[in-house]
Amino acid sequence: MPFLDAIRLTRTLPCLAEPGKIVVVGTPSHPLEEVLPYLAALPNVIAYNPDAGAVTFRRQPGFLTLYTDRVYITQVADTEEGLALLSALTEAINATWEHRDQLVAVTARRRVPRPLDVWALLPQTNCKECGFPTCLAFAMKLAAKQAELDKCPYVSEEARAQLAESAAPPVRLVSLSADGREANAGNEIALFRHEKTFYNPPGLFIRLRASTPLEALKAQAQEAAAYTVEYVGRRLTIDGFAVQADSAEAGDWFGAALEAGDFDGDGYADLAVGVIGEDIAGAADAGAVHLFYGAGGGLNAARNALWHQDSPGVSDVAEEADYFGTALAVGDFNGDGYADLAVAAPEEDLGDVPNAGAVHVFLGAAGGLTAERSTFWHGHSPGLNDAAEANGYFGASLAALPWRVRGAGLYLPLVLRP
């Protein structure tokens, strides 16, 4: 049963922060007191006061504040947008409540550093080398995530450690490179195109099929590499090629699921690729996962590994139509600094229970993912408030939710039924 039926639009107010826009005021169908501590555990929270029963999120643009009996959304274009936002907020609150057992409820006050908090950690020399007239002006931009801490050459390591989370760009860097060429996306302090020009505009890639004859493939690649066009004062060229692996076996479904994480802790992202229709030792559609490890030149096929339920150390065995690799989730589940991988086999049979489903969890290490300490989860696992059911498809969806324990960034795998 959902926590809320709806959030009703009760009135609108003029938005003083941006004339021409409105503030939307909504009333939830049920008091939010019970769900607020779980909402306060989500990203983008800038303030939480359990005594006042209020949590505030940063949105672009404006803010969203929830009290136990009302909701305020600032800088809304019109009533139509306000109704859409209230509907989306209702769904988000219901999803948070449904999966609250996977979150750590916040019981203490929480807020991101304010401009004066940031300013107190800066050198306060007003040297202007950051590009701003004063350290206070720079602090205000940092607090709003509109500047980078590295612009200050004199900030202390102690201050840098305290400001690391608040100064991190909201859009993280993703790099693809090969043969000396590189395409970057992210690492932005602007979330929307109208705020500022992107430092790393999205790359332009051409999809090529691996089944294309070699000469035709070369011709397509040469034609694409020579492509250039003038667009609003910029010369656009092709940044790379995405090769679709369609030449292996029919029905393999290579790439049906994708997740990235630093499994070996070397600072480069690695890629897990689900191949849910892979046949293993005569077992049709048993499923498998390819692992590609990152390096300075990009993903490296030389360390490619193929994992399946017949791999050494993996619990269970490959069986027909298990579809191992249907869903993947990445997170540091044990807090050791290495990314771990959860892999679903949603049609795994458990004894005489068909299609009950199961999830394997493989732990990262210096040499990459290992099955040495892997775990096997299903409806019969001790401690789960559930039981394996026919056609239960345990693990058909997976997600890793952040779980903060004593300041350490941990992730808890969330297993969902379809």
MIKOLPA-495172 format. One record per residue (C-alpha): residue number from 0; x, y, z. Coordinates in nm, 4 decimals. Layout:
N
<site k="NUM" east="X" north="Y" up="Z"/>
...
END
This chain:
418
<site k="0" east="0.0000" north="0.0000" up="0.0000"/>
<site k="1" east="0.1526" north="0.3389" up="-0.0982"/>
<site k="2" east="0.2395" north="0.5861" up="0.1740"/>
<site k="3" east="0.0628" north="0.8696" up="-0.0099"/>
<site k="4" east="-0.2354" north="0.8809" up="-0.2411"/>
<site k="5" east="-0.1421" north="1.2252" up="-0.3678"/>
<site k="6" east="-0.0097" north="1.5701" up="-0.2827"/>
<site k="7" east="-0.2870" north="1.8196" up="-0.3512"/>
<site k="8" east="-0.2050" north="2.1625" up="-0.4911"/>
<site k="9" east="-0.3539" north="2.4038" up="-0.2386"/>
<site k="10" east="-0.2229" north="2.7403" up="-0.3568"/>
<site k="11" east="0.0492" north="2.9261" up="-0.5433"/>
<site k="12" east="0.2525" north="3.2286" up="-0.4367"/>
<site k="13" east="0.4661" north="3.4764" up="-0.6305"/>
<site k="14" east="0.8318" north="3.3699" up="-0.6359"/>
<site k="15" east="1.0372" north="3.6564" up="-0.4944"/>
<site k="16" east="1.3653" north="3.4923" up="-0.5986"/>
<site k="17" east="1.2643" north="3.4928" up="-0.9647"/>
<site k="18" east="0.9816" north="3.7269" up="-1.0688"/>
<site k="19" east="0.7461" north="3.5684" up="-1.3190"/>
<site k="20" east="0.7664" north="3.2276" up="-1.1576"/>
<site k="21" east="0.5638" north="3.0852" up="-0.8688"/>
<site k="22" east="0.5997" north="2.8944" up="-0.5447"/>
<site k="23" east="0.3823" north="2.5828" up="-0.5345"/>
<site k="24" east="0.2283" north="2.4845" up="-0.2004"/>
<site k="25" east="0.0940" north="2.1297" up="-0.1654"/>
<site k="26" east="-0.0810" north="1.9295" up="0.1055"/>
<site k="27" east="-0.0019" north="1.5565" up="0.1339"/>
<site k="28" east="-0.2865" north="1.3096" up="0.1815"/>
<site k="29" east="-0.1014" north="1.1674" up="0.4835"/>
<site k="30" east="0.1334" north="1.3407" up="0.7325"/>
<site k="31" east="0.4985" north="1.3020" up="0.6299"/>
<site k="32" east="0.6390" north="1.2693" up="0.9818"/>
<site k="33" east="0.7307" north="0.8996" up="0.9478"/>
<site k="34" east="0.8972" north="0.9278" up="0.6064"/>
<site k="35" east="1.1001" north="1.2479" up="0.6618"/>
<site k="36" east="1.3964" north="1.0717" up="0.8337"/>
<site k="37" east="1.4314" north="0.8416" up="0.5320"/>
<site k="38" east="1.3981" north="1.1267" up="0.2833"/>
<site k="39" east="1.6765" north="1.3032" up="0.4730"/>
<site k="40" east="1.9085" north="1.0123" up="0.3841"/>
<site k="41" east="1.8733" north="1.0781" up="0.0094"/>
<site k="42" east="2.1157" north="1.2782" up="-0.2096"/>
<site k="43" east="2.0788" north="1.6551" up="-0.2657"/>
<site k="44" east="1.9535" north="1.7208" up="0.0881"/>
<site k="45" east="2.0868" north="2.0580" up="0.1986"/>
<site k="46" east="1.9128" north="2.0787" up="0.5387"/>
<site k="47" east="1.7196" north="1.8544" up="0.7761"/>
<site k="48" east="1.5708" north="1.9604" up="1.1105"/>
<site k="49" east="1.4043" north="1.6695" up="1.2912"/>
<site k="50" east="1.2752" north="1.9010" up="1.5654"/>
<site k="51" east="1.0882" north="2.1197" up="1.3174"/>
<site k="52" east="0.9994" north="1.8238" up="1.0968"/>
<site k="53" east="1.1469" north="1.9767" up="0.7808"/>
<site k="54" east="1.3807" north="1.8584" up="0.5054"/>
<site k="55" east="1.5036" north="2.0729" up="0.2152"/>
<site k="56" east="1.6405" north="1.9533" up="-0.1188"/>
<site k="57" east="1.8255" north="2.1539" up="-0.3794"/>
<site k="58" east="1.6607" north="2.1395" up="-0.7198"/>
<site k="59" east="1.7527" north="2.3088" up="-1.0451"/>
<site k="60" east="1.6350" north="2.5728" up="-1.0242"/>
<site k="61" east="1.5181" north="2.6512" up="-0.6715"/>
<site k="62" east="1.4446" north="2.4435" up="-0.3643"/>
<site k="63" east="1.2005" north="2.1819" up="-0.2392"/>
<site k="64" east="1.1039" north="2.1821" up="0.1285"/>
<site k="65" east="0.8848" north="1.9206" up="0.2929"/>
<site k="66" east="0.7176" north="1.9625" up="0.6310"/>
<site k="67" east="0.5005" north="1.7051" up="0.8007"/>
<site k="68" east="0.1814" north="1.8634" up="0.6635"/>
<site k="69" east="0.2830" north="2.0707" up="0.3612"/>
<site k="70" east="0.5256" north="2.0993" up="0.0709"/>
<site k="71" east="0.6855" north="2.4052" up="-0.0891"/>
<site k="72" east="0.8502" north="2.4076" up="-0.4348"/>
<site k="73" east="1.0141" north="2.7313" up="-0.5481"/>
<site k="74" east="1.0870" north="2.8750" up="-0.8936"/>
<site k="75" east="0.8146" north="2.6812" up="-1.0780"/>
<site k="76" east="0.7215" north="2.7994" up="-1.4265"/>
<site k="77" east="0.3423" north="2.7638" up="-1.3952"/>
<site k="78" east="0.0609" north="2.5632" up="-1.2377"/>
<site k="79" east="0.0892" north="2.2857" up="-1.4943"/>
<site k="80" east="0.4549" north="2.2294" up="-1.4077"/>
<site k="81" east="0.3652" north="2.2488" up="-1.0389"/>
<site k="82" east="0.1094" north="1.9689" up="-1.0711"/>
<site k="83" east="0.3634" north="1.7529" up="-1.2563"/>
<site k="84" east="0.6235" north="1.8143" up="-0.9843"/>
<site k="85" east="0.3795" north="1.7238" up="-0.7071"/>
<site k="86" east="0.2889" north="1.4018" up="-0.8877"/>
<site k="87" east="0.6565" north="1.3089" up="-0.9313"/>
<site k="88" east="0.7233" north="1.3937" up="-0.5662"/>
<site k="89" east="0.4400" north="1.1636" up="-0.4576"/>
<site k="90" east="0.5979" north="0.8753" up="-0.6491"/>
<site k="91" east="0.9404" north="0.9499" up="-0.4999"/>
<site k="92" east="0.8039" north="0.9549" up="-0.1440"/>
<site k="93" east="0.6182" north="0.6274" up="-0.1994"/>
<site k="94" east="0.9318" north="0.4619" up="-0.3413"/>
<site k="95" east="1.1387" north="0.5845" up="-0.0458"/>
<site k="96" east="0.8855" north="0.4501" up="0.2031"/>
<site k="97" east="0.8569" north="0.1170" up="0.0229"/>
<site k="98" east="1.2337" north="0.0627" up="0.0457"/>
<site k="99" east="1.2933" north="0.2322" up="0.3803"/>
<site k="100" east="1.4478" north="-0.0842" up="0.5248"/>
<site k="101" east="1.7352" north="-0.0307" up="0.2804"/>
<site k="102" east="1.8052" north="0.3218" up="0.4112"/>
<site k="103" east="1.9525" north="0.4531" up="0.7345"/>
<site k="104" east="1.7041" north="0.6981" up="0.8839"/>
<site k="105" east="1.8606" north="1.0322" up="0.9782"/>
<site k="106" east="1.7904" north="1.1312" up="1.3379"/>
<site k="107" east="2.0208" north="1.4319" up="1.3813"/>
<site k="108" east="2.0265" north="1.7737" up="1.2202"/>
<site k="109" east="2.1932" north="1.7853" up="0.8835"/>
<site k="110" east="2.2917" north="2.0664" up="0.6505"/>
<site k="111" east="2.5488" north="2.1335" up="0.3817"/>
<site k="112" east="2.8123" north="2.3983" up="0.4544"/>
<site k="113" east="2.6860" north="2.7525" up="0.4191"/>
<site k="114" east="2.8929" north="3.0225" up="0.2456"/>
<site k="115" east="3.0303" north="3.1498" up="0.5784"/>
<site k="116" east="3.1214" north="2.7940" up="0.6818"/>
<site k="117" east="3.3182" north="2.7553" up="0.3583"/>
<site k="118" east="3.4740" north="3.1024" up="0.3915"/>
<site k="119" east="3.6041" north="3.0143" up="0.7405"/>
<site k="120" east="3.8086" north="2.7296" up="0.5856"/>
<site k="121" east="3.9577" north="2.9417" up="0.3062"/>
<site k="122" east="4.2862" north="3.1394" up="0.3390"/>
<site k="123" east="4.0918" north="3.4712" up="0.3501"/>
<site k="124" east="4.3695" north="3.6540" up="0.1645"/>
<site k="125" east="4.1453" north="3.7925" up="-0.1145"/>
<site k="126" east="4.4277" north="3.7214" up="-0.3593"/>
<site k="127" east="4.1863" north="3.7003" up="-0.6552"/>
<site k="128" east="4.3854" north="3.4133" up="-0.8089"/>
<site k="129" east="4.0656" north="3.2034" up="-0.8050"/>
<site k="130" east="3.9044" north="3.4507" up="-1.0432"/>
<site k="131" east="3.6743" north="3.6042" up="-0.7809"/>
<site k="132" east="3.7224" north="3.9433" up="-0.6122"/>
<site k="133" east="3.7130" north="3.8086" up="-0.2553"/>
<site k="134" east="3.7356" north="3.4809" up="-0.0663"/>
<site k="135" east="3.3743" north="3.5316" up="0.0453"/>
<site k="136" east="3.2568" north="3.5617" up="-0.3158"/>
<site k="137" east="3.4461" north="3.2407" up="-0.3960"/>
<site k="138" east="3.2925" north="3.0698" up="-0.0896"/>
<site k="139" east="2.9414" north="3.1621" up="-0.2051"/>
<site k="140" east="3.0074" north="3.0039" up="-0.5439"/>
<site k="141" east="3.1575" north="2.6933" up="-0.3836"/>
<site k="142" east="2.8562" north="2.6487" up="-0.1574"/>
<site k="143" east="2.6293" north="2.6722" up="-0.4609"/>
<site k="144" east="2.8491" north="2.4207" up="-0.6527"/>
<site k="145" east="2.9205" north="2.6865" up="-0.9141"/>
<site k="146" east="3.2983" north="2.6886" up="-0.8665"/>
<site k="147" east="3.5763" north="2.4342" up="-0.8146"/>
<site k="148" east="3.7849" north="2.4196" up="-0.4975"/>
<site k="149" east="4.1009" north="2.3621" up="-0.7041"/>
<site k="150" east="4.0745" north="2.7247" up="-0.8219"/>
<site k="151" east="4.2170" north="2.8249" up="-0.4819"/>
<site k="152" east="4.5930" north="2.7477" up="-0.4832"/>
<site k="153" east="4.6374" north="2.8151" up="-0.1115"/>
<site k="154" east="4.3626" north="2.6071" up="0.0499"/>
<site k="155" east="4.5025" north="2.3760" up="0.3187"/>
<site k="156" east="4.4815" north="1.9980" up="0.2984"/>
<site k="157" east="4.2739" north="1.9969" up="0.6186"/>
<site k="158" east="4.0233" north="2.2391" up="0.4665"/>
<site k="159" east="4.0240" north="2.0461" up="0.1399"/>
<site k="160" east="3.9300" north="1.7273" up="0.3273"/>
<site k="161" east="3.6432" north="1.9023" up="0.5068"/>
<site k="162" east="3.5124" north="2.0609" up="0.1874"/>
<site k="163" east="3.5657" north="1.7607" up="-0.0409"/>
<site k="164" east="3.1995" north="1.6527" up="-0.0564"/>
<site k="165" east="3.0500" north="2.0003" up="-0.0864"/>
<site k="166" east="3.3073" north="2.1056" up="-0.3497"/>
<site k="167" east="3.2704" north="1.7956" up="-0.5692"/>
<site k="168" east="3.1123" north="1.8679" up="-0.9089"/>
<site k="169" east="2.7513" north="1.7435" up="-0.9177"/>
<site k="170" east="2.8231" north="1.5839" up="-1.2566"/>
<site k="171" east="3.1249" north="1.3510" up="-1.2296"/>
<site k="172" east="3.3846" north="1.2955" up="-1.5016"/>
<site k="173" east="3.3512" north="1.0061" up="-1.7499"/>
<site k="174" east="3.6421" north="0.9496" up="-1.9914"/>
<site k="175" east="3.6775" north="0.7209" up="-2.2931"/>
<site k="176" east="4.0171" north="0.6953" up="-2.4568"/>
<site k="177" east="4.2059" north="0.4879" up="-2.7110"/>
<site k="178" east="4.5135" north="0.5342" up="-2.9313"/>
<site k="179" east="4.5942" north="0.8755" up="-2.7860"/>
<site k="180" east="4.2451" north="1.0198" up="-2.8376"/>
<site k="181" east="4.0086" north="1.0966" up="-2.5545"/>
<site k="182" east="3.6445" north="1.1966" up="-2.5143"/>
<site k="183" east="3.5277" north="1.3397" up="-2.1815"/>
<site k="184" east="3.1830" north="1.4088" up="-2.0401"/>
<site k="185" east="3.0831" north="1.5419" up="-1.7016"/>
<site k="186" east="3.3034" north="1.7062" up="-1.4360"/>
<site k="187" east="3.0628" north="1.9956" up="-1.4655"/>
<site k="188" east="2.9657" north="2.2587" up="-1.2140"/>
<site k="189" east="2.6728" north="2.3540" up="-1.4386"/>
<site k="190" east="2.3824" north="2.1101" up="-1.4424"/>
<site k="191" east="2.1835" north="2.2791" up="-1.7179"/>
<site k="192" east="2.2853" north="2.4213" up="-2.0544"/>
<site k="193" east="2.1279" north="2.7592" up="-1.9803"/>
<site k="194" east="2.3470" north="2.8106" up="-1.6713"/>
<site k="195" east="2.6850" north="2.7962" up="-1.8400"/>
<site k="196" east="2.8641" north="2.6434" up="-2.1372"/>
<site k="197" east="2.9637" north="2.2838" up="-2.0674"/>
<site k="198" east="3.3369" north="2.2246" up="-2.0228"/>
<site k="199" east="3.2955" north="1.8785" up="-2.1744"/>
<site k="200" east="3.0124" north="1.8718" up="-2.4285"/>
<site k="201" east="2.8639" north="1.5247" up="-2.4915"/>
<site k="202" east="3.0691" north="1.3276" up="-2.7410"/>
<site k="203" east="2.9483" north="1.2262" up="-3.0855"/>
<site k="204" east="2.9790" north="0.8522" up="-3.1523"/>
<site k="205" east="2.8844" north="0.6393" up="-3.4512"/>
<site k="206" east="2.7460" north="0.2885" up="-3.3963"/>
<site k="207" east="2.9041" north="0.0171" up="-3.6084"/>
<site k="208" east="2.7983" north="-0.3467" up="-3.6158"/>
<site k="209" east="3.0645" north="-0.6122" up="-3.5656"/>
<site k="210" east="2.8868" north="-0.8367" up="-3.8178"/>
<site k="211" east="2.9572" north="-0.5870" up="-4.0991"/>
<site k="212" east="3.2187" north="-0.7177" up="-4.3472"/>
<site k="213" east="3.5661" north="-0.5830" up="-4.2665"/>
<site k="214" east="3.6085" north="-0.3728" up="-4.5823"/>
<site k="215" east="3.2657" north="-0.2146" up="-4.5406"/>
<site k="216" east="3.3447" north="-0.1501" up="-4.1753"/>
<site k="217" east="3.6692" north="0.0256" up="-4.2698"/>
<site k="218" east="3.4871" north="0.2380" up="-4.5280"/>
<site k="219" east="3.2217" north="0.3431" up="-4.2747"/>
<site k="220" east="3.4872" north="0.4287" up="-4.0180"/>
<site k="221" east="3.6908" north="0.6339" up="-4.2668"/>
<site k="222" east="3.3812" north="0.8231" up="-4.3820"/>
<site k="223" east="3.2794" north="0.8994" up="-4.0242"/>
<site k="224" east="3.6324" north="1.0015" up="-3.9243"/>
<site k="225" east="3.6376" north="1.2569" up="-4.2070"/>
<site k="226" east="3.3014" north="1.4034" up="-4.1076"/>
<site k="227" east="3.2961" north="1.7661" up="-3.9938"/>
<site k="228" east="3.0270" north="2.0292" up="-3.9759"/>
<site k="229" east="3.0002" north="2.3904" up="-3.8570"/>
<site k="230" east="2.7334" north="2.4406" up="-3.5905"/>
<site k="231" east="2.6730" north="2.7725" up="-3.4105"/>
<site k="232" east="3.0348" north="2.8740" up="-3.4494"/>
<site k="233" east="3.1835" north="2.5381" up="-3.3533"/>
<site k="234" east="3.3398" north="2.2702" up="-3.5690"/>
<site k="235" east="3.1907" north="1.9316" up="-3.4771"/>
<site k="236" east="3.3702" north="1.6053" up="-3.5519"/>
<site k="237" east="3.3145" north="1.2410" up="-3.4599"/>
<site k="238" east="3.4689" north="1.1530" up="-3.1222"/>
<site k="239" east="3.4589" north="0.7759" up="-3.1514"/>
<site k="240" east="3.2852" north="0.4559" up="-3.2533"/>
<site k="241" east="3.0607" north="0.2217" up="-3.0590"/>
<site k="242" east="3.0858" north="-0.1322" up="-3.1920"/>
<site k="243" east="2.7755" north="-0.3431" up="-3.1392"/>
<site k="244" east="2.8819" north="-0.7046" up="-3.0796"/>
<site k="245" east="2.6202" north="-0.8788" up="-3.2920"/>
<site k="246" east="2.8480" north="-1.1342" up="-3.4568"/>
<site k="247" east="2.8962" north="-1.3806" up="-3.1714"/>
<site k="248" east="2.5838" north="-1.5962" up="-3.1366"/>
<site k="249" east="2.2194" north="-1.5266" up="-3.2046"/>
<site k="250" east="2.0266" north="-1.4691" up="-2.8837"/>
<site k="251" east="2.3283" north="-1.3982" up="-2.6583"/>
<site k="252" east="2.1951" north="-1.0501" up="-2.5728"/>
<site k="253" east="2.5433" north="-0.9135" up="-2.5101"/>
<site k="254" east="2.5017" north="-0.5842" up="-2.3237"/>
<site k="255" east="2.1518" north="-0.6530" up="-2.1906"/>
<site k="256" east="2.2762" north="-0.5092" up="-1.8599"/>
<site k="257" east="2.5706" north="-0.2747" up="-1.7954"/>
<site k="258" east="2.7308" north="-0.1477" up="-1.4758"/>
<site k="259" east="3.0641" north="0.0245" up="-1.4106"/>
<site k="260" east="3.2811" north="0.0337" up="-1.1004"/>
<site k="261" east="3.6459" north="0.0256" up="-0.9929"/>
<site k="262" east="3.6622" north="-0.3450" up="-0.9059"/>
<site k="263" east="4.0417" north="-0.3550" up="-0.8656"/>
<site k="264" east="4.0910" north="-0.0157" up="-0.6984"/>
<site k="265" east="4.3415" north="0.1152" up="-0.9538"/>
<site k="266" east="4.1552" north="0.4417" up="-1.0111"/>
<site k="267" east="4.0109" north="0.3388" up="-1.3485"/>
<site k="268" east="3.6480" north="0.2401" up="-1.3992"/>
<site k="269" east="3.5845" north="-0.1188" up="-1.5058"/>
<site k="270" east="3.2805" north="-0.2465" up="-1.6961"/>
<site k="271" east="3.0524" north="-0.5449" up="-1.6295"/>
<site k="272" east="2.8445" north="-0.6572" up="-1.9299"/>
<site k="273" east="2.5517" north="-0.8961" up="-1.8969"/>
<site k="274" east="2.5218" north="-1.1649" up="-2.1667"/>
<site k="275" east="2.1975" north="-1.3169" up="-2.0466"/>
<site k="276" east="2.1471" north="-1.5599" up="-2.3354"/>
<site k="277" east="2.4967" north="-1.7103" up="-2.3266"/>
<site k="278" east="2.4994" north="-2.0915" up="-2.3462"/>
<site k="279" east="2.7247" north="-2.2544" up="-2.0848"/>
<site k="280" east="2.8395" north="-2.6146" up="-2.1217"/>
<site k="281" east="2.5273" north="-2.7110" up="-2.3136"/>
<site k="282" east="2.2898" north="-2.5209" up="-2.0848"/>
<site k="283" east="2.0984" north="-2.2887" up="-2.3165"/>
<site k="284" east="2.0483" north="-1.9300" up="-2.1963"/>
<site k="285" east="2.2328" north="-1.9968" up="-1.8704"/>
<site k="286" east="2.3791" north="-1.6472" up="-1.8907"/>
<site k="287" east="2.7191" north="-1.4925" up="-1.8221"/>
<site k="288" east="2.8913" north="-1.1639" up="-1.7400"/>
<site k="289" east="3.1944" north="-1.0220" up="-1.9232"/>
<site k="290" east="3.4330" north="-0.8042" up="-1.7201"/>
<site k="291" east="3.6487" north="-0.5436" up="-1.8934"/>
<site k="292" east="3.9084" north="-0.3663" up="-1.6793"/>
<site k="293" east="3.9977" north="-0.0025" up="-1.7318"/>
<site k="294" east="4.3475" north="0.1356" up="-1.7839"/>
<site k="295" east="4.5205" north="0.4529" up="-1.8952"/>
<site k="296" east="4.4205" north="0.3906" up="-2.2555"/>
<site k="297" east="4.0593" north="0.3002" up="-2.1758"/>
<site k="298" east="3.8915" north="-0.0381" up="-2.1357"/>
<site k="299" east="4.1343" north="-0.3230" up="-2.1957"/>
<site k="300" east="4.0183" north="-0.6487" up="-2.3550"/>
<site k="301" east="4.3474" north="-0.8134" up="-2.2554"/>
<site k="302" east="4.2123" north="-0.8597" up="-1.9001"/>
<site k="303" east="3.8644" north="-0.9556" up="-2.0128"/>
<site k="304" east="3.7101" north="-1.2185" up="-1.7837"/>
<site k="305" east="3.3967" north="-1.4271" up="-1.8376"/>
<site k="306" east="3.1956" north="-1.5131" up="-1.5261"/>
<site k="307" east="2.9109" north="-1.7626" up="-1.5043"/>
<site k="308" east="2.7675" north="-2.0087" up="-1.2546"/>
<site k="309" east="3.0151" north="-2.2787" up="-1.3576"/>
<site k="310" east="3.3139" north="-2.0491" up="-1.2888"/>
<site k="311" east="3.5463" north="-2.1760" up="-1.0118"/>
<site k="312" east="3.4304" north="-2.0682" up="-0.6678"/>
<site k="313" east="3.0842" north="-1.9560" up="-0.7781"/>
<site k="314" east="2.7949" north="-2.1033" up="-0.5834"/>
<site k="315" east="2.5449" north="-2.3144" up="-0.7777"/>
<site k="316" east="2.5868" north="-2.4415" up="-1.1351"/>
<site k="317" east="2.4862" north="-2.3116" up="-1.4755"/>
<site k="318" east="2.1415" north="-2.4348" up="-1.5741"/>
<site k="319" east="1.9172" north="-2.3816" up="-1.8718"/>
<site k="320" east="1.7309" north="-2.0481" up="-1.8746"/>
<site k="321" east="1.8790" north="-1.9072" up="-1.5503"/>
<site k="322" east="1.9576" north="-1.5826" up="-1.7372"/>
<site k="323" east="2.2548" north="-1.5029" up="-1.5127"/>
<site k="324" east="2.3448" north="-1.1356" up="-1.5698"/>
<site k="325" east="1.9926" north="-1.0046" up="-1.6316"/>
<site k="326" east="2.0406" north="-0.7307" up="-1.3700"/>
<site k="327" east="2.3645" north="-0.5894" up="-1.2267"/>
<site k="328" east="2.4408" north="-0.3539" up="-0.9385"/>
<site k="329" east="2.7728" north="-0.2052" up="-0.8265"/>
<site k="330" east="2.8620" north="-0.0713" up="-0.4825"/>
<site k="331" east="3.1194" north="-0.1028" up="-0.2079"/>
<site k="332" east="2.9060" north="-0.3482" up="-0.0100"/>
<site k="333" east="3.1707" north="-0.4276" up="0.2532"/>
<site k="334" east="3.3343" north="-0.0850" up="0.2781"/>
<site k="335" east="3.6880" north="-0.1962" up="0.1856"/>
<site k="336" east="3.7349" north="0.0647" up="-0.0879"/>
<site k="337" east="3.6839" north="-0.1762" up="-0.3799"/>
<site k="338" east="3.3659" north="-0.1844" up="-0.5887"/>
<site k="339" east="3.1704" north="-0.5111" up="-0.5624"/>
<site k="340" east="2.9264" north="-0.6605" up="-0.8130"/>
<site k="341" east="2.5789" north="-0.8100" up="-0.7602"/>
<site k="342" east="2.4547" north="-1.0332" up="-1.0425"/>
<site k="343" east="2.0977" north="-1.1616" up="-1.0733"/>
<site k="344" east="1.9841" north="-1.4961" up="-1.2083"/>
<site k="345" east="1.6088" north="-1.4260" up="-1.1881"/>
<site k="346" east="1.4938" north="-1.7617" up="-1.3257"/>
<site k="347" east="1.7135" north="-1.9723" up="-1.0986"/>
<site k="348" east="1.5299" north="-2.2816" up="-0.9729"/>
<site k="349" east="1.5670" north="-2.3489" up="-0.5991"/>
<site k="350" east="1.5038" north="-2.7171" up="-0.5375"/>
<site k="351" east="1.1543" north="-2.7849" up="-0.6633"/>
<site k="352" east="1.0647" north="-2.4124" up="-0.6769"/>
<site k="353" east="1.0827" north="-2.3038" up="-1.0439"/>
<site k="354" east="1.1977" north="-1.9522" up="-1.1395"/>
<site k="355" east="1.2455" north="-1.8519" up="-0.7749"/>
<site k="356" east="1.5462" north="-1.6373" up="-0.8650"/>
<site k="357" east="1.8783" north="-1.5688" up="-0.6941"/>
<site k="358" east="2.1533" north="-1.3054" up="-0.6680"/>
<site k="359" east="2.5298" north="-1.3619" up="-0.6558"/>
<site k="360" east="2.7541" north="-1.0984" up="-0.4920"/>
<site k="361" east="3.1232" north="-1.0892" up="-0.5910"/>
<site k="362" east="3.3693" north="-0.8800" up="-0.3921"/>
<site k="363" east="3.6335" north="-0.6546" up="-0.5432"/>
<site k="364" east="4.0027" north="-0.6804" up="-0.4564"/>
<site k="365" east="4.3425" north="-0.5574" up="-0.5756"/>
<site k="366" east="4.3430" north="-0.8146" up="-0.8546"/>
<site k="367" east="3.9824" north="-0.7521" up="-0.9539"/>
<site k="368" east="3.6585" north="-0.9307" up="-0.8746"/>
<site k="369" east="3.6966" north="-1.2620" up="-0.6986"/>
<site k="370" east="3.4637" north="-1.5525" up="-0.6257"/>
<site k="371" east="3.6626" north="-1.6441" up="-0.3154"/>
<site k="372" east="3.4223" north="-1.4694" up="-0.0777"/>
<site k="373" east="3.1188" north="-1.4549" up="-0.3053"/>
<site k="374" east="2.7738" north="-1.4946" up="-0.1536"/>
<site k="375" east="2.4558" north="-1.6451" up="-0.2929"/>
<site k="376" east="2.1241" north="-1.4799" up="-0.1975"/>
<site k="377" east="1.7700" north="-1.6045" up="-0.2549"/>
<site k="378" east="1.4312" north="-1.6240" up="-0.0875"/>
<site k="379" east="1.5454" north="-1.9041" up="0.1449"/>
<site k="380" east="1.8555" north="-1.7158" up="0.2664"/>
<site k="381" east="1.8695" north="-1.6908" up="0.6479"/>
<site k="382" east="1.7456" north="-1.3617" up="0.7867"/>
<site k="383" east="1.5367" north="-1.2563" up="0.4866"/>
<site k="384" east="1.1759" north="-1.1716" up="0.5588"/>
<site k="385" east="1.0613" north="-1.3691" up="0.2585"/>
<site k="386" east="1.0441" north="-1.7159" up="0.1139"/>
<site k="387" east="1.1280" north="-1.8493" up="-0.2305"/>
<site k="388" east="0.8177" north="-1.8682" up="-0.4465"/>
<site k="389" east="0.7460" north="-2.0177" up="-0.7856"/>
<site k="390" east="0.7918" north="-1.7479" up="-1.0516"/>
<site k="391" east="0.9152" north="-1.5075" up="-0.7828"/>
<site k="392" east="1.2018" north="-1.3872" up="-1.0078"/>
<site k="393" east="1.4087" north="-1.2737" up="-0.7094"/>
<site k="394" east="1.6648" north="-1.0208" up="-0.8358"/>
<site k="395" east="1.4867" north="-0.9281" up="-1.1581"/>
<site k="396" east="1.5793" north="-0.5700" up="-1.0614"/>
<site k="397" east="1.8835" north="-0.4629" up="-0.8618"/>
<site k="398" east="2.0021" north="-0.1307" up="-0.7238"/>
<site k="399" east="2.2776" north="-0.0248" up="-0.4853"/>
<site k="400" east="2.1537" north="0.2366" up="-0.2380"/>
<site k="401" east="2.3967" north="0.4542" up="-0.0372"/>
<site k="402" east="2.4203" north="0.3602" up="0.3298"/>
<site k="403" east="2.6412" north="0.5792" up="0.5447"/>
<site k="404" east="2.7847" north="0.4228" up="0.8597"/>
<site k="405" east="3.0161" north="0.6348" up="1.0785"/>
<site k="406" east="3.1054" north="0.8477" up="0.7805"/>
<site k="407" east="3.2144" north="0.5581" up="0.5592"/>
<site k="408" east="3.0517" north="0.5415" up="0.2173"/>
<site k="409" east="2.8940" north="0.1975" up="0.1955"/>
<site k="410" east="2.6361" north="0.0614" up="-0.0455"/>
<site k="411" east="2.3586" north="-0.1834" up="0.0253"/>
<site k="412" east="2.2285" north="-0.3935" up="-0.2647"/>
<site k="413" east="1.8541" north="-0.3538" up="-0.3051"/>
<site k="414" east="1.6750" north="-0.6554" up="-0.4550"/>
<site k="415" east="1.3384" north="-0.5931" up="-0.6135"/>
<site k="416" east="1.0759" north="-0.8266" up="-0.7467"/>
<site k="417" east="0.9354" north="-0.7441" up="-1.0901"/>
END
